[in-house]
Amino acid sequence: MKNYTFFVDLKSFLLGVLTLGGILLLVNFTPAGKSQPEPALIDTRRFQVVTGERETFILDTQTGRFVMTGNYIGQPRWNRGDFEELHSREKK
């Protein structure tokens, strides 16, 4: 039975570490212009969807408008609303 021994000299080890570090730096590099998200992506984040057992809400967080559907048989009915309008009704 033969015994195998494995030796790595210090110069080869350091060269491998530097090469791996350089590759990781290049992979994670982002240009300065790409660091901010595009405006089109920001606009798509303004909508939120909340679902429950009986109804679904789609909320526009920028304007306060929402669309709601209930648990109806057949075609879904979408009801539109606005938080500002509802708040002014409650004050009256």
C-alpha positions as YAML, in Angstrom:
chain: A
units: angstrom
residues:
- id: 1
  name: MET
  ca: [0.00, 0.00, 0.00]
- id: 2
  name: LYS
  ca: [1.42, 3.34, -1.06]
- id: 3
  name: ASN
  ca: [1.13, 6.53, 0.93]
- id: 4
  name: TYR
  ca: [0.51, 9.65, -1.09]
- id: 5
  name: THR
  ca: [1.67, 12.98, 0.19]
- id: 6
  name: PHE
  ca: [0.53, 16.30, -1.19]
- id: 7
  name: PHE
  ca: [2.63, 19.45, -0.84]
- id: 8
  name: VAL
  ca: [1.81, 22.96, -1.96]
- id: 9
  name: ASP
  ca: [4.54, 25.51, -1.79]
- id: 10
  name: LEU
  ca: [3.87, 28.99, -0.44]
- id: 11
  name: LYS
  ca: [4.36, 30.72, -3.81]
- id: 12
  name: SER
  ca: [1.67, 28.59, -5.53]
- id: 13
  name: PHE
  ca: [-0.74, 29.06, -2.62]
- id: 14
  name: LEU
  ca: [-0.39, 32.87, -2.68]
- id: 15
  name: LEU
  ca: [-0.77, 32.95, -6.47]
- id: 16
  name: GLY
  ca: [-4.00, 30.94, -6.18]
- id: 17
  name: VAL
  ca: [-5.37, 33.21, -3.41]
- id: 18
  name: LEU
  ca: [-4.60, 36.35, -5.44]
- id: 19
  name: THR
  ca: [-6.16, 34.88, -8.57]
- id: 20
  name: LEU
  ca: [-9.33, 33.87, -6.70]
- id: 21
  name: GLY
  ca: [-9.55, 37.32, -5.06]
- id: 22
  name: GLY
  ca: [-9.18, 39.04, -8.44]
- id: 23
  name: ILE
  ca: [-11.89, 36.89, -10.00]
- id: 24
  name: LEU
  ca: [-14.28, 37.62, -7.11]
- id: 25
  name: LEU
  ca: [-13.63, 41.35, -7.40]
- id: 26
  name: LEU
  ca: [-14.33, 41.31, -11.13]
- id: 27
  name: VAL
  ca: [-17.52, 39.30, -10.72]
- id: 28
  name: ASN
  ca: [-18.92, 41.68, -8.08]
- id: 29
  name: PHE
  ca: [-17.93, 44.88, -9.89]
- id: 30
  name: THR
  ca: [-20.78, 47.15, -11.00]
- id: 31
  name: PRO
  ca: [-20.24, 50.27, -13.10]
- id: 32
  name: ALA
  ca: [-21.09, 53.64, -11.52]
- id: 33
  name: GLY
  ca: [-24.05, 54.22, -13.86]
- id: 34
  name: LYS
  ca: [-25.69, 50.91, -13.02]
- id: 35
  name: SER
  ca: [-25.71, 51.34, -9.23]
- id: 36
  name: GLN
  ca: [-29.14, 53.07, -9.16]
- id: 37
  name: PRO
  ca: [-32.28, 51.23, -10.30]
- id: 38
  name: GLU
  ca: [-33.89, 52.45, -13.48]
- id: 39
  name: PRO
  ca: [-36.97, 54.69, -13.13]
- id: 40
  name: ALA
  ca: [-39.13, 52.06, -14.80]
- id: 41
  name: LEU
  ca: [-38.34, 49.66, -11.97]
- id: 42
  name: ILE
  ca: [-39.17, 52.23, -9.33]
- id: 43
  name: ASP
  ca: [-42.62, 52.79, -10.86]
- id: 44
  name: THR
  ca: [-43.43, 49.08, -10.73]
- id: 45
  name: ARG
  ca: [-42.72, 48.97, -6.98]
- id: 46
  name: ARG
  ca: [-45.51, 51.39, -6.18]
- id: 47
  name: PHE
  ca: [-48.28, 48.78, -6.41]
- id: 48
  name: GLN
  ca: [-49.04, 46.32, -3.62]
- id: 49
  name: VAL
  ca: [-51.38, 43.35, -3.65]
- id: 50
  name: VAL
  ca: [-53.09, 42.06, -0.52]
- id: 51
  name: THR
  ca: [-55.20, 38.92, -0.69]
- id: 52
  name: GLY
  ca: [-57.43, 37.28, 1.85]
- id: 53
  name: GLU
  ca: [-59.89, 34.41, 1.89]
- id: 54
  name: ARG
  ca: [-62.71, 36.43, 0.38]
- id: 55
  name: GLU
  ca: [-61.23, 39.47, -1.36]
- id: 56
  name: THR
  ca: [-58.20, 40.91, -3.11]
- id: 57
  name: PHE
  ca: [-56.90, 44.48, -2.95]
- id: 58
  name: ILE
  ca: [-54.48, 46.13, -5.39]
- id: 59
  name: LEU
  ca: [-53.18, 49.37, -3.89]
- id: 60
  name: ASP
  ca: [-51.38, 52.22, -5.64]
- id: 61
  name: THR
  ca: [-49.16, 53.49, -2.82]
- id: 62
  name: GLN
  ca: [-48.36, 56.73, -4.63]
- id: 63
  name: THR
  ca: [-51.91, 58.00, -5.18]
- id: 64
  name: GLY
  ca: [-53.89, 56.06, -2.56]
- id: 65
  name: ARG
  ca: [-56.26, 54.56, -5.11]
- id: 66
  name: PHE
  ca: [-57.18, 50.90, -4.88]
- id: 67
  name: VAL
  ca: [-59.05, 48.19, -6.72]
- id: 68
  name: MET
  ca: [-60.94, 45.51, -4.81]
- id: 69
  name: THR
  ca: [-62.59, 42.30, -5.89]
- id: 70
  name: GLY
  ca: [-64.78, 40.12, -3.73]
- id: 71
  name: ASN
  ca: [-65.52, 36.42, -3.78]
- id: 72
  name: TYR
  ca: [-68.16, 36.39, -6.54]
- id: 73
  name: ILE
  ca: [-69.49, 33.52, -8.56]
- id: 74
  name: GLY
  ca: [-68.92, 33.95, -12.27]
- id: 75
  name: GLN
  ca: [-67.05, 36.97, -13.59]
- id: 76
  name: PRO
  ca: [-65.06, 38.96, -11.03]
- id: 77
  name: ARG
  ca: [-66.34, 42.45, -10.21]
- id: 78
  name: TRP
  ca: [-63.64, 45.05, -9.65]
- id: 79
  name: ASN
  ca: [-64.64, 47.93, -7.39]
- id: 80
  name: ARG
  ca: [-62.53, 51.07, -7.49]
- id: 81
  name: GLY
  ca: [-61.88, 53.38, -4.57]
- id: 82
  name: ASP
  ca: [-59.70, 56.11, -3.18]
- id: 83
  name: PHE
  ca: [-58.48, 56.45, 0.41]
- id: 84
  name: GLU
  ca: [-58.80, 60.25, 0.34]
- id: 85
  name: GLU
  ca: [-62.45, 59.97, -0.75]
- id: 86
  name: LEU
  ca: [-63.22, 57.42, 1.96]
- id: 87
  name: HIS
  ca: [-61.51, 59.56, 4.60]
- id: 88
  name: SER
  ca: [-63.52, 62.65, 3.59]
- id: 89
  name: ARG
  ca: [-66.79, 60.61, 3.80]
- id: 90
  name: GLU
  ca: [-65.99, 59.56, 7.36]
- id: 91
  name: LYS
  ca: [-65.45, 63.17, 8.48]
- id: 92
  name: LYS
  ca: [-68.91, 64.27, 7.22]
...
